[in-house]
Amino acid sequence: AFRNGDEFQILELFQQVFGKEKTLKHWIWEFKLNPYGTQIMLGFHFNKLVAQCAAIPVMLYAEGRLLKGAQLVDCMSHPRYRAIAVRKKGIFAITVQSFFDEFTGKGKDAYLFGFPSYRHYRLGKLLLGYRKVRPISEIVIQPDENGKPLLKELHKKEMEQFENLIEKFAEEDAGLLKFCLFKSWRYVKWRYLENPVNQYRFLALKPNKGRKPKAFCVVKEEEEAVLVMDIFNLKLLPEVLKGLRKHFKKPLKMWIPQEHPLTKALDTIPHKIREPEIKAVPVGRSFDEESLNWDWANENFFYTMGDSDLF
């Protein structure tokens, strides 16, 4: 398992495998500052790091119960060491199994999920037991320049004033969705407000005068579009989207699992459904069938753009 100081070899291996740099600041935020802990298993060939299986711990809501879970990220092996085997098992396969033994099962992570590329999905299917969940439907909504804006942008201090309200909406949304990430305030704060890589904007659906906001949303503005990462109080999804259409003069993009019941809430919003530009395969695996039936979990797992590590 990970020990302090291993992060320097991890970052070196990351660059060798993925061909891009991850800064130490980014890594510390992602793996050390996460409110639910650190889950990393490493494979060494003598003293050289050659494999990693890692995940970001989360809390999951499954029909009224809170369960431990995690999002698999940065699973990798050094290309020069992939042919090395111990008792006919590759170093990456041994590292993955060690991760499962350490972090998954009854009382530990009940469910792992991720968004690998097609190539990594094929490998994960073999070594990680990946099964597909509902594919991604990318919803594209054009802006609406008519009428007054319905949303108010919030700064960090303003957001902190509404942390109890955000948690209340998160709990109500989880009940509506059956199976999803449970986004406590400390998770939201870590994921969005403290993110050292991406800049996110918080907006509130304007309340009646003197009252609290009716809903919140988190977006990431890009050059060509506005990405809708998360919405809190999904019962007002149409109202929030109408507000976003008036607030930004760019198309909106959001993710909803294919044919998910929540898609019906979009009936009053002009939109198009298409395959996402990012080619990712949503996957999931249950490790505690008593608590979480695997087939049910993959069929009902709800995710947003904000639940991936792609943004």
C-alpha positions as CSV (number, residue, x, y, z in Angstrom):
1,A,0.0,0.0,0.0
2,F,1.0,3.6,-0.5
3,R,3.5,5.2,1.9
4,N,4.4,8.8,2.1
5,G,7.2,9.6,-0.3
6,D,5.9,7.2,-3.0
7,E,4.2,10.0,-4.8
8,F,7.4,11.1,-6.6
9,Q,7.7,7.7,-8.3
10,I,4.0,7.7,-8.9
11,L,4.2,11.0,-10.8
12,E,7.2,9.8,-12.8
13,L,5.3,6.6,-13.8
14,F,2.2,8.7,-14.6
15,Q,4.2,10.8,-17.1
16,Q,5.8,7.7,-18.7
17,V,2.5,5.9,-19.1
18,F,0.1,8.7,-20.1
19,G,2.5,11.0,-21.8
20,K,1.5,14.1,-19.7
21,E,2.5,15.7,-16.5
22,K,0.5,15.7,-13.2
23,T,1.7,18.2,-10.8
24,L,2.5,17.4,-7.2
25,K,-0.1,19.9,-6.1
26,H,-2.8,18.2,-8.2
27,W,-1.8,14.8,-6.9
28,I,-1.9,15.9,-3.2
29,W,-5.4,17.4,-3.7
30,E,-6.7,14.3,-5.5
31,F,-5.3,11.6,-3.3
32,K,-4.3,13.1,0.1
33,L,-6.8,15.8,0.7
34,N,-9.9,13.8,-0.3
35,P,-12.3,13.8,2.7
36,Y,-12.7,10.0,2.6
37,G,-9.0,8.9,2.6
38,T,-6.4,7.5,0.3
39,Q,-6.7,4.2,-1.6
40,I,-3.5,3.3,-3.6
41,M,-1.8,0.0,-4.2
42,L,1.6,-0.1,-5.8
43,G,3.6,-2.8,-7.5
44,F,7.5,-2.6,-7.4
45,H,10.1,-4.5,-9.3
46,F,12.8,-4.5,-6.6
47,N,12.7,-0.7,-5.7
48,K,11.3,0.6,-9.0
49,L,7.6,1.4,-9.1
50,V,6.1,-0.3,-12.2
51,A,2.4,-0.6,-11.5
52,Q,-0.4,1.2,-9.6
53,C,-4.1,0.6,-8.9
54,A,-5.7,3.6,-7.3
55,A,-9.1,5.0,-6.6
56,I,-10.8,8.1,-5.1
57,P,-13.0,7.1,-2.2
58,V,-16.6,8.3,-2.2
59,M,-19.9,7.7,-0.3
60,L,-22.7,6.0,-2.3
61,Y,-26.4,6.2,-1.7
62,A,-28.3,3.0,-2.5
63,E,-32.1,3.1,-1.8
64,G,-31.8,4.7,1.6
65,R,-28.4,3.3,2.7
66,L,-25.0,4.9,2.6
67,L,-22.2,2.6,1.4
68,K,-18.5,3.0,0.8
69,G,-17.3,3.1,-2.8
70,A,-14.6,4.5,-5.0
71,Q,-13.8,5.8,-8.4
72,L,-10.9,4.0,-10.1
73,V,-8.4,6.5,-11.5
74,D,-4.8,6.4,-12.8
75,C,-4.5,2.6,-13.0
76,M,-1.3,2.0,-14.9
77,S,1.8,-0.1,-15.5
78,H,5.2,0.6,-16.9
79,P,5.3,-0.5,-20.6
80,R,8.7,-2.2,-20.2
81,Y,7.6,-4.4,-17.3
82,R,4.3,-5.7,-18.6
83,A,5.8,-9.0,-19.7
84,I,7.3,-9.8,-16.3
85,A,5.2,-12.4,-14.4
86,V,5.3,-13.9,-10.9
87,R,3.8,-17.4,-10.8
88,K,2.3,-16.7,-14.2
89,K,0.6,-13.5,-13.1
90,G,1.6,-10.1,-14.4
91,I,2.7,-7.4,-12.0
92,F,-0.3,-5.2,-12.8
93,A,-2.7,-8.1,-12.2
94,I,-1.1,-8.8,-8.9
95,T,-1.2,-5.1,-7.9
96,V,-5.0,-5.0,-8.8
97,Q,-5.8,-8.1,-6.8
98,S,-3.8,-6.7,-3.8
99,F,-5.9,-3.5,-4.1
100,F,-9.1,-5.6,-4.1
101,D,-7.9,-7.5,-1.1
102,E,-7.1,-4.4,0.8
103,F,-9.9,-2.0,0.0
104,T,-13.0,-3.9,-1.2
105,G,-15.6,-6.2,0.3
106,K,-18.0,-6.3,3.2
107,G,-17.5,-3.2,5.4
108,K,-15.1,-1.7,2.8
109,D,-15.8,-0.5,-0.7
110,A,-19.0,-2.1,-1.9
111,Y,-18.7,-0.6,-5.5
112,L,-16.0,0.6,-7.8
113,F,-16.8,2.7,-10.9
114,G,-14.8,4.6,-13.5
115,F,-14.8,6.1,-17.0
116,P,-11.9,4.4,-18.9
117,S,-11.2,4.9,-22.6
118,Y,-12.2,2.0,-24.9
119,R,-8.7,0.6,-24.9
120,H,-8.4,0.7,-21.1
121,Y,-11.9,-0.7,-20.8
122,R,-10.9,-3.9,-22.7
123,L,-7.9,-4.3,-20.3
124,G,-10.1,-3.5,-17.3
125,K,-12.7,-6.0,-18.3
126,L,-10.0,-8.7,-18.2
127,L,-8.1,-7.6,-15.1
128,L,-10.5,-5.5,-13.1
129,G,-13.8,-7.3,-13.8
130,Y,-15.3,-4.2,-15.5
131,R,-18.9,-4.4,-16.6
132,K,-20.6,-1.5,-18.5
133,V,-23.2,0.6,-16.8
134,R,-25.7,2.7,-18.9
135,P,-23.8,4.5,-21.6
136,I,-23.4,8.3,-21.6
137,S,-26.0,10.5,-23.2
138,E,-24.6,14.0,-23.7
139,I,-27.4,16.5,-23.6
140,V,-26.8,19.7,-25.7
141,I,-29.0,22.7,-25.0
142,Q,-28.8,26.0,-27.0
143,P,-28.8,29.4,-25.1
144,D,-31.9,31.6,-24.8
145,E,-31.2,35.3,-25.0
146,N,-34.8,36.3,-24.2
147,G,-36.0,37.2,-20.7
148,K,-34.2,38.1,-17.5
149,P,-31.5,35.8,-16.0
150,L,-32.9,33.5,-13.3
151,L,-29.6,32.6,-11.6
152,K,-27.2,34.4,-9.3
153,E,-23.5,33.6,-9.2
154,L,-22.1,32.7,-5.8
155,H,-18.7,33.2,-4.4
156,K,-17.0,30.7,-2.0
157,K,-18.0,32.5,1.2
158,E,-21.6,32.7,0.0
159,M,-21.5,29.0,-0.8
160,E,-20.4,28.2,2.7
161,Q,-23.4,30.0,4.1
162,F,-25.6,27.4,2.3
163,E,-23.7,24.2,3.1
164,N,-26.7,22.8,5.1
165,L,-29.1,23.5,2.3
166,I,-26.7,21.9,-0.3
167,E,-26.6,18.7,1.9
168,K,-30.4,18.7,2.2
169,F,-30.8,18.9,-1.6
170,A,-28.1,16.2,-2.0
171,E,-30.0,13.9,0.3
172,E,-33.3,14.5,-1.5
173,D,-31.7,14.0,-4.9
174,A,-30.1,10.7,-3.8
175,G,-33.6,9.5,-2.8
176,L,-34.9,10.5,-6.2
177,L,-32.1,8.7,-8.1
178,K,-32.0,5.4,-6.2
179,F,-28.2,4.8,-6.7
180,C,-25.6,7.6,-7.0
181,L,-22.8,9.4,-5.2
182,F,-23.8,11.1,-2.0
183,K,-22.3,14.6,-2.2
184,S,-21.8,15.9,1.3
185,W,-20.7,19.5,1.7
186,R,-17.2,18.5,2.5
187,Y,-17.1,16.4,-0.7
188,V,-18.5,19.3,-2.8
189,K,-16.0,21.7,-1.2
190,W,-13.1,19.4,-2.0
191,R,-14.2,18.4,-5.4
192,Y,-15.0,21.9,-6.7
193,L,-14.0,24.8,-4.5
194,E,-10.6,23.5,-3.6
195,N,-9.8,22.0,-7.0
196,P,-6.3,23.3,-8.1
197,V,-6.7,22.4,-11.8
198,N,-10.1,23.4,-12.9
199,Q,-12.1,26.5,-12.2
200,Y,-15.8,25.9,-11.4
201,R,-18.6,28.4,-11.0
202,F,-21.5,28.1,-8.6
203,L,-24.9,29.5,-9.4
204,A,-28.1,29.6,-7.4
205,L,-31.7,29.6,-8.7
206,K,-33.0,32.9,-7.4
207,P,-35.5,32.6,-4.6
208,N,-38.4,34.7,-3.8
209,K,-37.3,37.9,-2.0
210,G,-35.8,37.2,1.4
211,R,-35.8,33.4,1.0
212,K,-33.1,30.8,0.5
213,P,-32.1,29.6,-3.0
214,K,-34.3,27.0,-4.6
215,A,-31.5,25.0,-6.2
216,F,-27.8,25.2,-7.0
217,C,-25.7,24.2,-10.0
218,V,-22.0,23.8,-10.7
219,V,-20.6,24.6,-14.1
220,K,-17.3,24.8,-16.0
221,E,-17.2,27.4,-18.7
222,E,-15.1,26.4,-21.8
223,E,-14.5,28.4,-25.0
224,E,-17.3,26.8,-27.0
225,A,-19.7,25.6,-24.3
226,V,-20.7,25.5,-20.7
227,L,-20.4,22.1,-19.0
228,V,-23.1,21.4,-16.4
229,M,-21.2,19.4,-13.8
230,D,-23.8,19.0,-11.0
231,I,-27.2,20.2,-10.0
232,F,-28.6,20.2,-6.5
233,N,-32.3,19.9,-6.2
234,L,-33.1,17.9,-9.3
235,K,-36.8,18.3,-8.8
236,L,-36.2,21.7,-10.3
237,L,-33.9,20.5,-13.1
238,P,-36.0,22.2,-15.9
239,E,-36.0,25.5,-14.0
240,V,-32.3,25.4,-13.5
241,L,-31.6,24.6,-17.1
242,K,-33.9,27.4,-18.3
243,G,-31.9,29.7,-16.0
244,L,-28.6,28.5,-17.4
245,R,-29.9,29.1,-21.0
246,K,-30.5,32.7,-20.2
247,H,-27.3,33.2,-18.1
248,F,-24.8,32.1,-20.7
249,K,-24.6,32.9,-24.4
250,K,-23.2,29.5,-25.2
251,P,-24.6,26.0,-25.6
252,L,-24.9,23.9,-22.4
253,K,-23.6,20.3,-22.2
254,M,-24.5,17.8,-19.5
255,W,-24.4,14.0,-19.0
256,I,-27.3,11.8,-18.1
257,P,-27.1,7.9,-18.3
258,Q,-28.8,6.7,-21.4
259,E,-32.6,6.3,-21.1
260,H,-32.5,7.2,-17.4
261,P,-35.9,8.2,-16.0
262,L,-34.6,11.7,-15.2
263,T,-34.4,12.3,-19.0
264,K,-38.2,12.9,-18.9
265,A,-37.6,16.1,-17.0
266,L,-36.1,17.5,-20.1
267,D,-39.3,17.4,-22.1
268,T,-40.0,21.1,-21.7
269,I,-36.4,22.1,-22.7
270,P,-35.3,22.2,-26.4
271,H,-32.3,19.8,-26.5
272,K,-30.4,17.2,-28.5
273,I,-29.1,13.9,-27.3
274,R,-25.8,12.6,-28.8
275,E,-22.8,10.5,-28.0
276,P,-20.2,12.5,-26.0
277,E,-17.2,13.9,-27.7
278,I,-15.1,12.4,-24.9
279,K,-15.0,8.6,-25.7
280,A,-15.3,7.1,-22.3
281,V,-17.0,3.8,-21.2
282,P,-18.8,4.0,-17.8
283,V,-18.2,0.9,-15.8
284,G,-19.0,-0.5,-12.4
285,R,-18.3,-3.5,-10.2
286,S,-19.9,-4.6,-7.0
287,F,-17.8,-6.3,-4.2
288,D,-20.6,-6.9,-1.7
289,E,-23.5,-8.7,-3.3
290,E,-25.4,-8.9,0.0
291,S,-25.4,-5.1,0.3
292,L,-25.5,-4.2,-3.4
293,N,-26.6,-6.5,-6.2
294,W,-24.2,-6.0,-9.1
295,D,-26.8,-6.1,-11.9
296,W,-29.1,-3.7,-10.1
297,A,-26.2,-1.3,-9.3
298,N,-25.0,-1.1,-12.9
299,E,-28.6,-0.6,-14.2
300,N,-29.4,2.2,-11.8
301,F,-26.1,4.0,-11.2
302,F,-26.6,7.7,-11.9
303,Y,-23.6,9.8,-12.8
304,T,-22.9,13.4,-13.9
305,M,-19.9,15.1,-15.6
306,G,-18.8,16.0,-12.1
307,D,-18.5,12.3,-11.2
308,S,-15.7,11.7,-13.7
309,D,-12.1,12.6,-13.5
310,L,-12.1,13.8,-17.1
311,F,-12.8,17.5,-16.3
